């Protein structure tokens, strides 16, 4: 089962392991990112960031192969994606059992709009967040659980969505 959906361009790091696990208990973390899944040293680094928990770093193809088993599992997992477009791809056509998506760090990129500390969105990110919102997900911007910056509905007009 999935207990947390999170978009974070760092995928797995101390805040995720310490702060978010307190708010959403889990047995393991699943980071889905094609680039990270193809680098053994990076996979090992992510695994060492969450001692005592299962950590999987999968490509999108691996997620497609294993998602039904994850969704049916009694084990509780975080599902992490590096960006909004990837999260939209991962959730398309499934019911993860949770309807909130927390957006964490999204580093500044060319043509991105800054919406908060360490949070900037491109038009591509915005399109994916709009898709997720229209699919019924509540998109919440929060670097840490206790400090919500806002929700997608608060920022969508910055990207041309009315």
Backbone as JSON Lines, residues from 0, in Angstrom:
{"i":0,"aa":"X","n":[0.84,-1.17,0.0],"ca":[0.0,0.0,0.0],"c":[0.89,1.24,0.0]}
{"i":1,"aa":"X","n":[0.35,2.31,-0.51],"ca":[1.05,3.58,-0.55],"c":[0.52,4.45,0.59]}
{"i":2,"aa":"X","n":[1.43,5.04,1.39],"ca":[0.99,5.94,2.46],"c":[1.34,7.39,2.17]}
{"i":3,"aa":"X","n":[2.24,7.65,1.22],"ca":[2.61,9.01,0.88],"c":[3.04,9.09,-0.57]}
{"i":4,"aa":"X","n":[2.52,10.11,-1.26],"ca":[2.96,10.44,-2.61],"c":[3.74,11.75,-2.49]}
{"i":5,"aa":"X","n":[4.99,11.76,-3.0],"ca":[5.83,12.95,-2.84],"c":[6.63,13.21,-4.1]}
{"i":6,"aa":"X","n":[6.64,14.47,-4.5],"ca":[7.49,14.95,-5.58],"c":[8.63,15.71,-4.92]}
{"i":7,"aa":"X","n":[9.85,15.3,-5.21],"ca":[11.02,15.89,-4.56],"c":[12.21,15.68,-5.49]}
{"i":8,"aa":"X","n":[12.83,16.76,-5.94],"ca":[13.9,16.58,-6.92],"c":[15.16,15.94,-6.32]}
{"i":9,"aa":"X","n":[15.18,15.76,-5.0],"ca":[16.28,15.03,-4.37],"c":[15.9,13.57,-4.07]}
{"i":10,"aa":"X","n":[14.67,13.21,-4.33],"ca":[14.12,11.88,-4.09],"c":[14.19,11.5,-2.61]}
{"i":11,"aa":"X","n":[15.28,10.87,-2.17],"ca":[15.37,10.39,-0.79],"c":[16.51,11.14,-0.1]}
{"i":12,"aa":"X","n":[16.18,11.76,1.04],"ca":[17.18,12.49,1.82],"c":[16.68,12.58,3.26]}
{"i":13,"aa":"X","n":[17.44,13.23,4.11],"ca":[17.14,13.26,5.54],"c":[15.75,13.73,5.9]}
{"i":14,"aa":"X","n":[15.25,14.8,5.25],"ca":[13.91,15.3,5.57],"c":[12.85,14.26,5.3]}
{"i":15,"aa":"X","n":[12.99,13.55,4.2],"ca":[12.01,12.52,3.86],"c":[12.04,11.42,4.91]}
{"i":16,"aa":"X","n":[13.24,10.99,5.26],"ca":[13.38,9.86,6.17],"c":[12.99,10.24,7.6]}
{"i":17,"aa":"X","n":[13.33,11.42,8.06],"ca":[13.06,11.8,9.45],"c":[11.69,12.45,9.59]}
{"i":18,"aa":"X","n":[11.45,13.53,8.88],"ca":[10.23,14.31,9.06],"c":[8.98,13.62,8.53]}
{"i":19,"aa":"X","n":[9.03,13.17,7.31],"ca":[7.83,12.62,6.68],"c":[7.44,11.25,7.24]}
{"i":20,"aa":"X","n":[8.43,10.48,7.69],"ca":[8.12,9.17,8.27],"c":[7.36,9.33,9.59]}
{"i":21,"aa":"X","n":[7.6,10.41,10.32],"ca":[6.85,10.66,11.55],"c":[5.37,10.9,11.24]}
{"i":22,"aa":"X","n":[5.12,11.66,10.17],"ca":[3.74,12.0,9.81],"c":[3.02,10.86,9.1]}
{"i":23,"aa":"X","n":[3.79,10.09,8.32],"ca":[3.22,9.0,7.53],"c":[4.09,7.75,7.72]}
{"i":24,"aa":"X","n":[3.8,6.96,8.73],"ca":[4.65,5.78,8.96],"c":[4.76,4.9,7.71]}
{"i":25,"aa":"X","n":[5.96,4.36,7.53],"ca":[6.16,3.5,6.36],"c":[7.17,2.42,6.67]}
{"i":26,"aa":"X","n":[7.1,1.37,5.88],"ca":[8.06,0.27,5.95],"c":[9.15,0.43,4.91]}
{"i":27,"aa":"X","n":[8.86,1.22,3.87],"ca":[9.84,1.36,2.81],"c":[9.55,2.55,1.91]}
{"i":28,"aa":"X","n":[10.54,2.85,1.09],"ca":[10.45,3.96,0.15],"c":[10.71,3.45,-1.26]}
{"i":29,"aa":"X","n":[9.92,3.93,-2.2],"ca":[10.1,3.57,-3.6],"c":[10.32,4.86,-4.38]}
{"i":30,"aa":"X","n":[11.54,5.04,-4.86],"ca":[11.87,6.19,-5.69],"c":[11.87,5.73,-7.13]}
{"i":31,"aa":"X","n":[11.1,6.39,-7.97],"ca":[11.01,6.0,-9.37],"c":[11.61,7.12,-10.22]}
{"i":32,"aa":"X","n":[12.74,6.78,-10.84],"ca":[13.43,7.73,-11.69],"c":[14.38,6.95,-12.59]}
{"i":33,"aa":"X","n":[14.19,7.07,-13.89],"ca":[15.0,6.29,-14.83],"c":[16.49,6.55,-14.67]}
{"i":34,"aa":"X","n":[16.88,7.81,-14.51],"ca":[18.3,8.14,-14.41],"c":[18.91,7.55,-13.14]}
{"i":35,"aa":"X","n":[18.24,7.75,-12.01],"ca":[18.77,7.22,-10.75],"c":[18.84,5.7,-10.75]}
{"i":36,"aa":"X","n":[17.85,5.06,-11.35],"ca":[17.81,3.59,-11.38],"c":[18.93,2.99,-12.22]}
{"i":37,"aa":"X","n":[19.52,3.79,-13.09],"ca":[20.56,3.27,-13.97],"c":[21.98,3.46,-13.42]}
{"i":38,"aa":"X","n":[22.1,4.06,-12.22],"ca":[23.42,4.33,-11.65],"c":[23.55,3.56,-10.33]}
{"i":39,"aa":"X","n":[24.29,2.44,-10.32],"ca":[24.4,1.62,-9.11],"c":[24.89,2.4,-7.87]}
{"i":40,"aa":"X","n":[25.84,3.29,-8.02],"ca":[26.34,4.05,-6.88],"c":[25.26,4.96,-6.31]}
{"i":41,"aa":"X","n":[24.46,5.56,-7.15],"ca":[23.37,6.41,-6.69],"c":[22.3,5.59,-5.97]}
{"i":42,"aa":"X","n":[21.98,4.44,-6.52],"ca":[21.01,3.55,-5.86],"c":[21.5,3.17,-4.46]}
{"i":43,"aa":"X","n":[22.79,2.86,-4.35],"ca":[23.36,2.49,-3.06],"c":[23.29,3.68,-2.08]}
{"i":44,"aa":"X","n":[23.55,4.86,-2.58],"ca":[23.49,6.07,-1.75],"c":[22.07,6.29,-1.22]}
{"i":45,"aa":"X","n":[21.08,6.16,-2.07],"ca":[19.69,6.32,-1.63],"c":[19.33,5.26,-0.6]}
{"i":46,"aa":"X","n":[19.77,4.04,-0.82],"ca":[19.46,2.97,0.14],"c":[20.05,3.26,1.51]}
{"i":47,"aa":"X","n":[21.25,3.83,1.55],"ca":[21.89,4.09,2.84],"c":[21.27,5.29,3.56]}
{"i":48,"aa":"X","n":[20.46,6.07,2.88],"ca":[19.83,7.25,3.49],"c":[18.65,6.89,4.39]}
{"i":49,"aa":"X","n":[18.19,5.66,4.33],"ca":[17.02,5.25,5.11],"c":[17.29,3.95,5.86]}
{"i":50,"aa":"X","n":[18.19,3.99,6.83],"ca":[18.5,2.76,7.56],"c":[17.27,2.18,8.25]}
{"i":51,"aa":"X","n":[17.16,0.87,8.19],"ca":[16.05,0.18,8.82],"c":[14.78,0.11,7.98]}
{"i":52,"aa":"X","n":[14.83,0.67,6.79],"ca":[13.67,0.62,5.9],"c":[14.07,0.02,4.56]}
{"i":53,"aa":"X","n":[13.11,-0.58,3.91],"ca":[13.34,-1.05,2.55],"c":[13.42,0.16,1.64]}
{"i":54,"aa":"X","n":[14.34,0.15,0.73],"ca":[14.46,1.25,-0.23],"c":[14.63,0.65,-1.62]}
{"i":55,"aa":"X","n":[13.77,1.07,-2.53],"ca":[13.84,0.62,-3.9],"c":[14.02,1.84,-4.8]}
{"i":56,"aa":"X","n":[14.91,1.74,-5.75],"ca":[15.1,2.78,-6.76],"c":[14.83,2.11,-8.08]}
{"i":57,"aa":"X","n":[13.69,2.43,-8.68],"ca":[13.22,1.75,-9.87],"c":[13.11,2.7,-11.05]}
{"i":58,"aa":"X","n":[13.23,2.12,-12.21],"ca":[12.9,2.84,-13.44],"c":[11.38,2.84,-13.58]}
{"i":59,"aa":"X","n":[10.87,3.65,-14.49],"ca":[9.42,3.64,-14.74],"c":[8.96,2.27,-15.22]}
{"i":60,"aa":"X","n":[9.77,1.6,-16.01],"ca":[9.41,0.26,-16.5],"c":[9.32,-0.72,-15.32]}
{"i":61,"aa":"X","n":[10.24,-0.61,-14.36],"ca":[10.16,-1.49,-13.19],"c":[8.91,-1.18,-12.37]}
{"i":62,"aa":"X","n":[8.56,0.1,-12.23],"ca":[7.34,0.46,-11.53],"c":[6.13,-0.18,-12.21]}
{"i":63,"aa":"X","n":[6.07,-0.09,-13.52],"ca":[4.95,-0.69,-14.26],"c":[4.84,-2.19,-13.97]}
{"i":64,"aa":"X","n":[5.98,-2.87,-13.89],"ca":[5.99,-4.31,-13.63],"c":[5.54,-4.64,-12.2]}
{"i":65,"aa":"X","n":[5.87,-3.79,-11.25],"ca":[5.71,-4.12,-9.83],"c":[4.6,-3.36,-9.1]}
{"i":66,"aa":"X","n":[3.98,-2.39,-9.75],"ca":[3.04,-1.52,-9.05],"c":[1.85,-2.25,-8.45]}
{"i":67,"aa":"X","n":[1.32,-3.25,-9.12],"ca":[0.15,-3.97,-8.58],"c":[0.52,-4.7,-7.29]}
{"i":68,"aa":"X","n":[1.72,-5.24,-7.25],"ca":[2.19,-5.92,-6.03],"c":[2.34,-4.91,-4.9]}
{"i":69,"aa":"X","n":[2.87,-3.74,-5.2],"ca":[3.04,-2.68,-4.18],"c":[1.67,-2.24,-3.67]}
{"i":70,"aa":"X","n":[0.75,-1.98,-4.57],"ca":[-0.58,-1.51,-4.17],"c":[-1.33,-2.53,-3.33]}
{"i":71,"aa":"X","n":[-1.1,-3.81,-3.59],"ca":[-1.78,-4.88,-2.85],"c":[-1.06,-5.27,-1.56]}
{"i":72,"aa":"X","n":[0.14,-4.78,-1.36],"ca":[0.96,-5.15,-0.21],"c":[0.39,-4.61,1.09]}
{"i":73,"aa":"X","n":[0.61,-5.34,2.17],"ca":[0.28,-4.84,3.5],"c":[1.38,-3.91,4.0]}
{"i":74,"aa":"X","n":[2.56,-3.98,3.4],"ca":[3.65,-3.07,3.74],"c":[3.29,-1.67,3.26]}
{"i":75,"aa":"X","n":[3.73,-0.68,4.01],"ca":[3.42,0.72,3.73],"c":[4.63,1.37,3.04]}
{"i":76,"aa":"X","n":[4.37,2.0,1.89],"ca":[5.46,2.59,1.11],"c":[5.19,4.05,0.78]}
{"i":77,"aa":"X","n":[6.27,4.81,0.72],"ca":[6.24,6.13,0.11],"c":[6.54,5.93,-1.36]}
{"i":78,"aa":"X","n":[5.83,6.64,-2.22],"ca":[6.13,6.66,-3.65],"c":[6.67,8.05,-3.97]}
{"i":79,"aa":"X","n":[7.91,8.08,-4.44],"ca":[8.62,9.33,-4.68],"c":[8.99,9.47,-6.15]}
{"i":80,"aa":"X","n":[8.76,10.67,-6.67],"ca":[9.16,10.98,-8.05],"c":[9.94,12.29,-8.02]}
{"i":81,"aa":"X","n":[10.83,12.46,-8.97],"ca":[11.68,13.65,-9.01],"c":[10.94,14.89,-9.51]}
{"i":82,"aa":"X","n":[9.89,14.7,-10.31],"ca":[9.16,15.85,-10.86],"c":[7.69,15.48,-11.06]}
{"i":83,"aa":"X","n":[6.91,16.51,-11.32],"ca":[5.46,16.33,-11.44],"c":[5.07,15.47,-12.64]}
{"i":84,"aa":"X","n":[5.78,15.63,-13.75],"ca":[5.45,14.82,-14.94],"c":[5.65,13.34,-14.66]}
{"i":85,"aa":"X","n":[6.73,13.01,-13.96],"ca":[6.95,11.6,-13.61],"c":[5.86,11.09,-12.68]}
{"i":86,"aa":"X","n":[5.46,11.9,-11.68],"ca":[4.4,11.45,-10.77],"c":[3.1,11.23,-11.54]}
{"i":87,"aa":"X","n":[2.79,12.11,-12.46],"ca":[1.58,11.93,-13.27],"c":[1.65,10.62,-14.04]}
{"i":88,"aa":"X","n":[2.81,10.31,-14.6],"ca":[2.98,9.04,-15.33],"c":[2.77,7.85,-14.39]}
{"i":89,"aa":"X","n":[3.32,7.92,-13.19],"ca":[3.23,6.8,-12.25],"c":[1.81,6.54,-11.79]}
{"i":90,"aa":"X","n":[1.02,7.6,-11.67],"ca":[-0.33,7.46,-11.12],"c":[-1.41,7.23,-12.16]}
{"i":91,"aa":"X","n":[-1.07,7.44,-13.4],"ca":[-2.07,7.32,-14.47],"c":[-2.65,5.9,-14.49]}
{"i":92,"aa":"X","n":[-3.96,5.81,-14.36],"ca":[-4.65,4.53,-14.47],"c":[-4.66,3.68,-13.21]}
{"i":93,"aa":"X","n":[-4.21,4.2,-12.08],"ca":[-4.24,3.41,-10.85],"c":[-4.9,4.21,-9.73]}
{"i":94,"aa":"X","n":[-5.26,3.51,-8.68],"ca":[-5.74,4.15,-7.46],"c":[-4.74,3.81,-6.36]}
{"i":95,"aa":"X","n":[-3.9,4.78,-5.98],"ca":[-2.88,4.48,-4.98],"c":[-3.42,4.4,-3.56]}
{"i":96,"aa":"X","n":[-4.68,4.75,-3.36],"ca":[-5.27,4.69,-2.03],"c":[-5.1,5.96,-1.22]}
{"i":97,"aa":"X","n":[-4.35,6.92,-1.71],"ca":[-4.21,8.24,-1.08],"c":[-4.44,9.29,-2.16]}
{"i":98,"aa":"X","n":[-4.98,10.43,-1.76],"ca":[-5.33,11.46,-2.74],"c":[-4.54,12.74,-2.58]}
{"i":99,"aa":"X","n":[-3.58,12.75,-1.67],"ca":[-2.76,13.95,-1.48],"c":[-1.36,13.7,-2.03]}
{"i":100,"aa":"X","n":[-0.86,14.68,-2.76],"ca":[0.51,14.63,-3.28],"c":[1.25,15.81,-2.67]}
{"i":101,"aa":"X","n":[2.32,15.52,-1.97],"ca":[3.13,16.57,-1.35],"c":[4.3,16.91,-2.26]}
{"i":102,"aa":"X","n":[4.46,18.19,-2.54],"ca":[5.55,18.67,-3.39],"c":[6.6,19.29,-2.49]}
{"i":103,"aa":"X","n":[7.81,18.74,-2.56],"ca":[8.92,19.24,-1.78],"c":[9.84,20.08,-2.64]}
{"i":104,"aa":"X","n":[11.14,19.93,-2.43],"ca":[12.1,20.73,-3.19],"c":[12.0,20.52,-4.7]}
{"i":105,"aa":"X","n":[11.93,21.63,-5.4],"ca":[11.93,21.67,-6.86],"c":[12.88,22.81,-7.22]}
{"i":106,"aa":"X","n":[14.1,22.47,-7.54],"ca":[15.13,23.49,-7.75],"c":[14.82,24.39,-8.93]}
{"i":107,"aa":"X","n":[15.36,25.59,-8.85],"ca":[15.17,26.58,-9.91],"c":[15.79,26.08,-11.21]}
{"i":108,"aa":"X","n":[15.04,26.24,-12.28],"ca":[15.49,25.88,-13.62],"c":[15.2,27.07,-14.53]}
{"i":109,"aa":"X","n":[15.73,26.99,-15.73],"ca":[15.44,28.04,-16.71],"c":[13.94,28.08,-16.96]}
{"i":110,"aa":"X","n":[13.39,29.27,-17.01],"ca":[11.97,29.52,-17.27],"c":[11.05,29.0,-16.16]}
{"i":111,"aa":"X","n":[11.58,28.77,-14.98],"ca":[10.75,28.32,-13.86],"c":[10.23,29.53,-13.09]}
{"i":112,"aa":"X","n":[9.08,29.34,-12.45],"ca":[8.48,30.36,-11.6],"c":[8.7,29.93,-10.16]}
{"i":113,"aa":"X","n":[9.31,30.8,-9.38],"ca":[9.57,30.51,-7.97],"c":[8.28,30.72,-7.19]}
{"i":114,"aa":"X","n":[7.89,29.69,-6.44],"ca":[6.67,29.81,-5.64],"c":[6.96,29.74,-4.14]}
{"i":115,"aa":"X","n":[8.2,29.44,-3.79],"ca":[8.57,29.36,-2.38],"c":[10.03,29.03,-2.24]}
{"i":116,"aa":"X","n":[10.48,28.96,-1.0],"ca":[11.87,28.59,-0.76],"c":[12.15,27.22,-1.35]}
{"i":117,"aa":"X","n":[13.13,27.15,-2.21],"ca":[13.54,25.9,-2.84],"c":[12.38,25.22,-3.59]}
{"i":118,"aa":"X","n":[11.46,26.0,-4.11],"ca":[10.37,25.47,-4.9],"c":[10.12,26.37,-6.11]}
{"i":119,"aa":"X","n":[10.35,25.8,-7.28],"ca":[10.14,26.51,-8.53],"c":[9.55,25.53,-9.54]}
{"i":120,"aa":"X","n":[8.61,26.0,-10.33],"ca":[7.91,25.13,-11.28],"c":[8.05,25.66,-12.7]}
{"i":121,"aa":"X","n":[8.23,24.73,-13.61],"ca":[8.21,25.06,-15.04],"c":[6.78,24.91,-15.54]}
{"i":122,"aa":"X","n":[6.54,25.35,-16.75],"ca":[5.21,25.18,-17.34],"c":[4.88,23.69,-17.48]}
{"i":123,"aa":"X","n":[5.9,22.87,-17.78],"ca":[5.69,21.41,-17.86],"c":[5.25,20.86,-16.51]}
{"i":124,"aa":"X","n":[5.91,21.3,-15.42],"ca":[5.51,20.89,-14.08],"c":[4.06,21.29,-13.83]}
{"i":125,"aa":"X","n":[3.73,22.54,-14.18],"ca":[2.38,23.05,-13.96],"c":[1.33,22.22,-14.71]}
{"i":126,"aa":"X","n":[1.63,21.86,-15.94],"ca":[0.69,21.05,-16.72],"c":[0.44,19.7,-16.04]}
{"i":127,"aa":"X","n":[1.51,19.1,-15.52],"ca":[1.37,17.81,-14.84],"c":[0.58,17.97,-13.54]}
{"i":128,"aa":"X","n":[0.84,19.04,-12.79],"ca":[0.1,19.28,-11.55],"c":[-1.38,19.55,-11.83]}
{"i":129,"aa":"X","n":[-1.65,20.26,-12.91],"ca":[-3.04,20.49,-13.3],"c":[-3.72,19.17,-13.65]}
{"i":130,"aa":"X","n":[-3.02,18.31,-14.39],"ca":[-3.56,16.99,-14.73],"c":[-3.87,16.2,-13.46]}
{"i":131,"aa":"X","n":[-2.94,16.21,-12.51],"ca":[-3.14,15.48,-11.26],"c":[-4.31,16.06,-10.47]}
{"i":132,"aa":"X","n":[-4.4,17.37,-10.45],"ca":[-5.5,18.03,-9.75],"c":[-6.85,17.66,-10.38]}
{"i":133,"aa":"X","n":[-6.91,17.69,-11.7],"ca":[-8.15,17.32,-12.4],"c":[-8.51,15.85,-12.21]}
{"i":134,"aa":"X","n":[-7.5,15.03,-11.91],"ca":[-7.74,13.6,-11.65],"c":[-8.19,13.36,-10.2]}
{"i":135,"aa":"X","n":[-8.29,14.44,-9.42],"ca":[-8.8,14.31,-8.06],"c":[-7.77,14.36,-6.95]}
{"i":136,"aa":"X","n":[-6.51,14.6,-7.3],"ca":[-5.48,14.68,-6.28],"c":[-5.4,16.08,-5.7]}
{"i":137,"aa":"X","n":[-5.16,16.18,-4.41],"ca":[-4.92,17.46,-3.74],"c":[-3.4,17.63,-3.71]}
{"i":138,"aa":"X","n":[-2.91,18.65,-4.39],"ca":[-1.47,18.9,-4.49],"c":[-1.1,19.94,-3.44]}
{"i":139,"aa":"X","n":[-0.2,19.56,-2.53],"ca":[0.17,20.38,-1.38],"c":[1.67,20.65,-1.43]}
{"i":140,"aa":"X","n":[2.04,21.93,-1.34],"ca":[3.45,22.31,-1.34],"c":[3.94,22.4,0.09]}
{"i":141,"aa":"X","n":[4.9,21.56,0.43],"ca":[5.45,21.54,1.79],"c":[6.82,20.89,1.77]}
{"i":142,"aa":"X","n":[7.83,21.65,2.19],"ca":[9.16,21.07,2.31],"c":[9.19,20.1,3.48]}
{"i":143,"aa":"X","n":[8.57,20.5,4.58],"ca":[8.39,19.62,5.74],"c":[6.9,19.58,6.06]}
{"i":144,"aa":"X","n":[6.47,18.52,6.7],"ca":[5.05,18.3,6.9],"c":[4.37,19.43,7.67]}
{"i":145,"aa":"X","n":[5.04,19.97,8.66],"ca":[4.42,20.97,9.53],"c":[4.3,22.34,8.9]}
{"i":146,"aa":"X","n":[4.93,22.57,7.76],"ca":[4.96,23.91,7.18],"c":[4.48,23.89,5.74]}
{"i":147,"aa":"X","n":[3.19,23.85,5.58],"ca":[2.6,23.88,4.24],"c":[2.74,25.28,3.65]}
{"i":148,"aa":"X","n":[3.21,25.35,2.4],"ca":[3.37,26.63,1.69],"c":[2.06,27.04,1.01]}
{"i":149,"aa":"X","n":[1.31,26.06,0.58],"ca":[0.07,26.31,-0.13],"c":[-0.34,25.1,-0.93]}
{"i":150,"aa":"X","n":[-1.38,25.27,-1.69],"ca":[-1.9,24.17,-2.51],"c":[-1.89,24.6,-3.96]}
{"i":151,"aa":"X","n":[-2.02,23.62,-4.85],"ca":[-1.97,23.92,-6.28],"c":[-2.97,25.02,-6.64]}
{"i":152,"aa":"X","n":[-4.16,24.96,-6.08],"ca":[-5.18,25.97,-6.41],"c":[-4.71,27.39,-6.09]}
{"i":153,"aa":"X","n":[-3.75,27.54,-5.16],"ca":[-3.22,28.86,-4.81],"c":[-2.24,29.4,-5.85]}
{"i":154,"aa":"X","n":[-1.67,28.51,-6.66],"ca":[-0.6,28.9,-7.59],"c":[-0.94,28.71,-9.06]}
{"i":155,"aa":"X","n":[-1.99,28.0,-9.36],"ca":[-2.28,27.61,-10.74],"c":[-2.48,28.78,-11.67]}
{"i":156,"aa":"X","n":[-2.96,29.89,-11.16],"ca":[-3.17,31.07,-12.03],"c":[-1.84,31.64,-12.52]}
{"i":157,"aa":"X","n":[-0.74,31.41,-11.8],"ca":[0.58,31.86,-12.24],"c":[1.0,31.2,-13.54]}
{"i":158,"aa":"X","n":[0.34,30.09,-13.88],"ca":[0.7,29.3,-15.06],"c":[-0.41,29.29,-16.12]}
{"i":159,"aa":"X","n":[-1.38,30.2,-15.96],"ca":[-2.42,30.34,-16.97],"c":[-3.63,29.47,-16.77]}
{"i":160,"aa":"X","n":[-3.75,28.82,-15.61],"ca":[-4.93,28.0,-15.32],"c":[-5.89,28.82,-14.47]}
{"i":161,"aa":"X","n":[-7.12,28.91,-14.91],"ca":[-8.13,29.72,-14.19],"c":[-9.03,28.88,-13.37]}
